[in-house]
Amino acid sequence: MDRNDSIDSTPRGRGGSTLNGFFSNWADSIDAVGLGWTVQPLRSILSMPRWIMAVLVLLLLGSVIPFGVVGEVPEAMDIGRHPSRWVDDTVEYMVINWDPFFRTINIILLRYLLLPLERWLLLVPWWVTTVAVVAIAYKIVGRSFGATAFAFMLILAALGLWDLAMSTLALVMVSALLAVLAGIPTGVLAAKSDKFDAALRPILDTMQTMPSFVYLIPVLMLFGLGKVPAVIATLIYAVPPIIRLTDLGIRQVDFDVYEAAQSFGSTGKQLLFKVQIPLAMPTIMAGLNQTIMMALAIVVIASMIGAKGLGVEVLNGIQRLEVGRGLMGGIGIVLMAIILDRITQGMAKTR
């Protein structure tokens, strides 16, 4: 296709032929002076749909024409104070009236999950934990990563980060467990109901895009400082991937396989637990992988509200301007993330 064919292919409408003719003559003049390379971007602009051109012209006019007061948001539309007051009143009501409920959750998570797991991880000798991690990495991923995991565990111990790493691991494991318990059933419900899925999507989008400091405020007010609010904040931040990928995995199950199982008289429960979930397990494991990675990404913020772990080293490095200390804490988080990432990826592939 030559230049004239390209020019003639631009959208025609009212005045389109005149515009194309003008542009053709103008392009010939540009080519004559050796600047033909500047013509192609203008050809692309003129080939855009008319509505895009109209929007661009509108934005251009809006930035050039001085509208004055007309361009400002009317004060009558400013209702932001009322929703914020309603949220404040709601949270305050929950803090005063629902304190026994949140105290119970705090006790259950702290006494029966977090502290026993953390104490157990710290009780096991470091070399025993290293051997266990290397064995898991060798069996699930392979020989080369088994050696890499061994080196990473030695580095954690050599840098004096072992106890902090075990505290972080306990926080991540509890958060991942809660994410699985909440995320997989929710993803299954979303896969079974399009209406529920449509209602859930904006909630998940909000959970993933909302700055974590925003939901730290009500979590702190409801649970106080410590490990439990860190787990709750991590759960809110990290649970959307496993919900989304559980939903996606079940929806991607081959309908012929589902129909064949149904024709053999399988019940709804059998179809779910023996057909859909097993076939969707690689996708669900990918969701678990992303959940663990997002949980590790928030450990520094979790350290700000009383959670111990590697995030404390990074936070102390920031507060005291100790670059080396913050760097060592960051390296510890990276090493843990690589080990957990490769192991969970390997689990997904072996399914």
C-alpha positions as CSV (number, residue, x, y, z in Angstrom):
1,M,0.0,0.0,0.0
2,D,1.5,3.4,-1.0
3,R,1.2,6.7,0.8
4,N,-1.9,7.8,-1.2
5,D,-3.7,4.5,-0.4
6,S,-2.9,5.0,3.3
7,I,-4.2,8.6,3.2
8,D,-7.4,7.6,1.3
9,S,-8.1,5.0,4.0
10,T,-8.5,7.6,6.7
11,P,-12.1,7.9,8.0
12,R,-14.3,9.9,5.8
13,G,-17.2,12.0,7.0
14,R,-18.4,15.5,6.5
15,G,-15.4,17.3,5.1
16,G,-13.3,14.1,5.2
17,S,-12.3,14.3,1.5
18,T,-11.2,17.9,1.8
19,L,-9.2,17.0,4.9
20,N,-7.5,14.1,3.1
21,G,-6.8,16.1,0.0
22,F,-5.2,18.8,2.1
23,F,-3.2,16.3,4.1
24,S,-2.0,14.5,0.9
25,N,-0.7,17.8,-0.6
26,W,0.9,18.7,2.7
27,A,2.5,15.2,3.0
28,D,4.0,15.6,-0.5
29,S,5.5,18.9,0.5
30,I,7.0,17.4,3.7
31,D,8.4,14.4,1.7
32,A,10.0,16.8,-0.8
33,V,12.2,18.4,1.9
34,G,13.2,15.0,3.4
35,L,11.0,15.1,6.5
36,G,8.6,12.3,5.5
37,W,9.2,10.5,8.8
38,T,7.1,13.2,10.6
39,V,4.0,12.4,8.4
40,Q,3.3,8.9,9.8
41,P,2.3,10.1,13.4
42,L,-0.1,12.6,11.9
43,R,-1.6,9.8,9.7
44,S,-2.2,7.8,12.9
45,I,-3.9,10.7,14.6
46,L,-6.2,11.3,11.6
47,S,-7.1,7.6,11.4
48,M,-8.4,7.6,15.0
49,P,-12.1,7.2,15.5
50,R,-14.1,10.4,15.5
51,W,-15.2,10.1,19.1
52,I,-11.6,10.0,20.3
53,M,-10.8,13.1,18.3
54,A,-13.8,14.8,19.8
55,V,-12.7,13.9,23.3
56,L,-9.2,15.2,22.7
57,V,-10.5,18.4,21.2
58,L,-12.8,18.8,24.3
59,L,-9.9,18.3,26.7
60,L,-7.8,20.7,24.7
61,L,-10.5,23.4,24.8
62,G,-11.0,22.8,28.5
63,S,-7.3,23.4,29.2
64,V,-7.2,26.6,27.1
65,I,-10.5,28.4,27.7
66,P,-10.6,30.2,31.1
67,F,-13.8,29.0,32.7
68,G,-13.3,30.7,36.1
69,V,-15.8,29.7,38.7
70,V,-17.7,27.6,36.3
71,G,-14.8,25.2,36.1
72,E,-14.8,24.6,39.9
73,V,-16.7,21.9,41.7
74,P,-20.0,23.4,43.2
75,E,-20.0,23.6,46.9
76,A,-23.4,21.9,46.9
77,M,-21.8,18.8,45.6
78,D,-19.3,18.5,48.4
79,I,-20.7,15.9,50.6
80,G,-17.5,14.2,51.6
81,R,-17.7,15.2,55.2
82,H,-21.0,13.4,55.8
83,P,-19.8,9.9,54.7
84,S,-16.6,10.3,56.7
85,R,-18.6,11.2,59.8
86,W,-20.8,8.2,59.3
87,V,-17.8,5.9,59.0
88,D,-16.3,7.5,62.2
89,D,-19.5,7.0,64.1
90,T,-19.9,3.4,62.9
91,V,-16.3,2.4,63.9
92,E,-16.8,4.1,67.2
93,Y,-20.0,2.2,67.8
94,M,-18.3,-1.0,67.0
95,V,-15.4,-0.3,69.3
96,I,-17.7,0.4,72.2
97,N,-20.4,-2.2,71.7
98,W,-18.6,-5.1,69.9
99,D,-15.5,-5.1,72.1
100,P,-16.2,-8.7,73.5
101,F,-16.5,-10.0,69.9
102,F,-13.2,-8.5,68.7
103,R,-11.5,-9.4,72.0
104,T,-12.5,-13.1,71.4
105,I,-11.0,-13.0,67.9
106,N,-7.9,-11.4,69.3
107,I,-7.5,-14.1,71.9
108,I,-8.2,-17.0,69.5
109,L,-5.7,-15.8,66.9
110,L,-3.0,-14.9,69.3
111,R,-3.2,-17.7,71.9
112,Y,-4.1,-20.6,69.6
113,L,-2.5,-19.8,66.3
114,L,0.2,-17.1,66.2
115,L,2.0,-17.6,69.5
116,P,2.1,-21.4,69.4
117,L,3.3,-21.4,65.8
118,E,6.0,-18.8,66.4
119,R,7.2,-20.5,69.6
120,W,7.4,-23.8,67.8
121,L,9.4,-22.3,64.9
122,L,11.8,-20.7,67.3
123,L,12.1,-23.8,69.4
124,V,13.2,-26.0,66.4
125,P,17.0,-25.8,65.9
126,W,17.9,-23.7,62.9
127,W,19.7,-26.5,61.2
128,V,16.7,-28.8,61.5
129,T,14.5,-26.2,59.9
130,T,17.1,-25.7,57.2
131,V,17.2,-29.4,56.4
132,A,13.4,-29.5,56.3
133,V,13.2,-26.6,53.9
134,V,16.0,-28.0,51.7
135,A,14.2,-31.4,51.6
136,I,10.9,-29.8,50.6
137,A,12.6,-27.6,47.9
138,Y,14.5,-30.6,46.5
139,K,11.4,-32.8,46.4
140,I,9.0,-30.2,44.9
141,V,11.2,-28.0,42.8
142,G,14.4,-29.9,42.1
143,R,18.1,-30.4,43.0
144,S,19.3,-27.0,41.8
145,F,16.8,-25.0,43.9
146,G,17.4,-27.3,46.8
147,A,21.0,-26.1,46.8
148,T,19.8,-22.5,46.4
149,A,17.4,-22.8,49.3
150,F,20.2,-24.2,51.5
151,A,22.4,-21.2,50.6
152,F,19.5,-18.8,51.4
153,M,18.8,-20.4,54.8
154,L,22.5,-20.2,55.7
155,I,22.5,-16.5,54.7
156,L,19.5,-15.8,57.0
157,A,21.3,-17.5,59.9
158,A,24.7,-15.8,59.1
159,L,23.1,-12.3,59.0
160,G,21.5,-12.8,62.4
161,L,18.0,-12.7,61.0
162,W,16.9,-16.2,62.0
163,D,14.5,-15.3,64.9
164,L,13.0,-12.4,63.0
165,A,12.6,-14.6,59.9
166,M,10.7,-17.2,61.9
167,S,8.4,-14.5,63.4
168,T,7.7,-13.3,59.9
169,L,7.1,-16.8,58.7
170,A,4.6,-17.4,61.4
171,L,2.7,-14.2,60.5
172,V,2.7,-15.2,56.8
173,M,1.6,-18.8,57.5
174,V,-1.3,-17.7,59.7
175,S,-2.4,-15.1,57.2
176,A,-2.2,-17.6,54.3
177,L,-4.2,-20.1,56.3
178,L,-7.0,-17.6,57.0
179,A,-6.8,-16.5,53.4
180,V,-7.3,-20.1,52.2
181,L,-10.2,-20.7,54.6
182,A,-11.9,-17.5,53.6
183,G,-10.8,-17.3,49.9
184,I,-11.5,-20.8,48.5
185,P,-15.2,-21.0,49.6
186,T,-15.8,-17.4,48.5
187,G,-14.2,-18.2,45.1
188,V,-16.3,-21.3,44.8
189,L,-19.5,-19.3,45.5
190,A,-18.4,-16.7,42.9
191,A,-17.9,-19.4,40.3
192,K,-21.3,-20.8,41.0
193,S,-23.2,-17.5,40.9
194,D,-22.6,-14.8,38.3
195,K,-24.6,-12.3,40.4
196,F,-22.4,-12.9,43.4
197,D,-19.3,-12.6,41.3
198,A,-20.5,-9.3,39.9
199,A,-21.2,-8.0,43.4
200,L,-17.8,-9.3,44.7
201,R,-15.6,-7.9,42.0
202,P,-15.7,-4.2,43.1
203,I,-15.1,-5.3,46.7
204,L,-12.0,-7.2,45.7
205,D,-10.9,-4.3,43.5
206,T,-11.2,-2.0,46.5
207,M,-9.3,-4.3,48.8
208,Q,-6.4,-4.6,46.3
209,T,-6.2,-0.9,45.4
210,M,-7.0,0.8,48.7
211,P,-3.8,2.0,50.4
212,S,-3.0,-0.4,53.3
213,F,-2.7,2.5,55.7
214,V,-6.4,3.3,55.2
215,Y,-7.7,0.1,56.6
216,L,-5.0,0.0,59.3
217,I,-6.9,2.8,61.1
218,P,-10.1,0.8,61.8
219,V,-8.2,-2.4,62.4
220,L,-6.1,-0.7,65.0
221,M,-9.2,0.8,66.7
222,L,-10.9,-2.6,66.8
223,F,-8.0,-4.9,67.7
224,G,-5.4,-2.6,69.2
225,L,-1.6,-2.8,68.6
226,G,0.1,-6.2,68.2
227,K,0.3,-9.2,66.0
228,V,-3.5,-9.8,65.5
229,P,-4.2,-6.4,63.7
230,A,-1.2,-7.2,61.5
231,V,-2.7,-10.5,60.6
232,I,-6.1,-8.9,59.8
233,A,-4.5,-6.2,57.7
234,T,-2.4,-8.8,55.9
235,L,-5.5,-10.9,55.3
236,I,-7.5,-8.0,53.8
237,Y,-4.6,-7.1,51.5
238,A,-3.7,-10.7,50.5
239,V,-6.9,-12.6,50.2
240,P,-8.2,-11.2,46.8
241,P,-5.8,-13.2,44.6
242,I,-6.9,-16.6,45.9
243,I,-10.6,-15.6,45.6
244,R,-10.1,-14.5,42.0
245,L,-8.0,-17.5,40.9
246,T,-10.3,-20.0,42.6
247,D,-13.2,-18.5,40.7
248,L,-11.2,-18.5,37.5
249,G,-10.0,-22.1,38.0
250,I,-13.4,-23.5,38.6
251,R,-14.9,-21.6,35.6
252,Q,-12.2,-23.0,33.3
253,V,-12.9,-26.6,34.1
254,D,-13.8,-28.4,30.9
255,F,-17.5,-28.6,30.5
256,D,-17.3,-32.0,28.8
257,V,-15.6,-33.5,31.9
258,Y,-18.2,-31.9,34.1
259,E,-21.0,-33.2,32.0
260,A,-19.5,-36.7,31.9
261,A,-19.2,-36.8,35.7
262,Q,-22.8,-35.5,35.9
263,S,-24.1,-38.2,33.5
264,F,-22.6,-40.9,35.8
265,G,-24.9,-39.7,38.6
266,S,-22.4,-37.6,40.6
267,T,-24.1,-35.3,43.2
268,G,-23.3,-31.6,43.4
269,K,-20.9,-32.1,46.3
270,Q,-19.1,-34.9,44.4
271,L,-18.8,-32.7,41.3
272,L,-17.3,-29.9,43.3
273,F,-14.9,-31.9,45.5
274,K,-13.9,-34.7,43.1
275,V,-14.1,-32.9,39.7
276,Q,-14.0,-29.1,39.8
277,I,-11.6,-28.4,42.7
278,P,-9.1,-31.1,41.7
279,L,-9.0,-29.9,38.1
280,A,-8.8,-26.2,39.3
281,M,-6.1,-26.9,41.8
282,P,-3.1,-25.6,39.7
283,T,-4.9,-22.3,39.4
284,I,-5.9,-22.3,43.0
285,M,-2.2,-22.9,44.0
286,A,-1.2,-20.0,41.8
287,G,-3.6,-17.9,43.8
288,L,-2.1,-19.2,47.0
289,N,1.3,-18.2,45.6
290,Q,0.2,-14.7,45.0
291,T,-1.4,-14.5,48.4
292,I,1.8,-15.5,50.1
293,M,3.8,-13.0,48.1
294,M,1.4,-10.1,48.9
295,A,1.5,-11.1,52.6
296,L,5.3,-10.8,52.5
297,A,5.0,-7.5,50.8
298,I,3.1,-6.0,53.7
299,V,5.4,-7.2,56.6
300,V,7.1,-3.8,56.8
301,I,3.8,-2.0,57.3
302,A,2.7,-4.7,59.8
303,S,5.8,-4.0,61.8
304,M,4.5,-0.4,62.3
305,I,1.5,-1.7,64.3
306,G,3.4,-4.0,66.7
307,A,4.1,-7.1,64.6
308,K,7.7,-8.4,65.0
309,G,9.7,-9.9,62.2
310,L,12.0,-8.8,59.4
311,G,9.9,-5.7,58.8
312,V,11.2,-4.4,62.2
313,E,14.7,-4.3,60.8
314,V,13.6,-2.3,57.8
315,L,11.5,0.1,60.0
316,N,14.4,0.6,62.4
317,G,16.7,1.3,59.5
318,I,14.3,4.0,58.3
319,Q,13.8,5.6,61.7
320,R,17.5,5.6,62.6
321,L,18.9,6.2,59.1
322,E,20.8,3.0,59.3
323,V,21.0,2.0,55.6
324,G,22.8,-1.3,56.2
325,R,20.3,-2.4,58.8
326,G,17.4,-1.7,56.5
327,L,19.2,-3.4,53.6
328,M,19.8,-6.6,55.7
329,G,16.1,-6.7,56.7
330,G,15.1,-6.2,53.0
331,I,17.5,-9.0,51.9
332,G,16.0,-11.3,54.5
333,I,12.5,-10.6,53.1
334,V,13.6,-11.2,49.6
335,L,15.3,-14.5,50.4
336,M,12.1,-15.8,52.2
337,A,10.0,-14.6,49.3
338,I,12.1,-16.5,46.7
339,I,12.0,-19.7,48.8
340,L,8.2,-19.6,49.3
341,D,7.5,-18.5,45.8
342,R,9.4,-21.3,44.1
343,I,8.0,-23.9,46.5
344,T,4.4,-22.9,45.9
345,Q,5.0,-22.6,42.2
346,G,6.4,-26.1,42.2
347,M,3.4,-27.4,44.2
348,A,1.1,-25.9,41.5
349,K,3.1,-27.5,38.7
350,T,3.0,-31.0,40.3
351,R,-0.7,-31.0,40.6
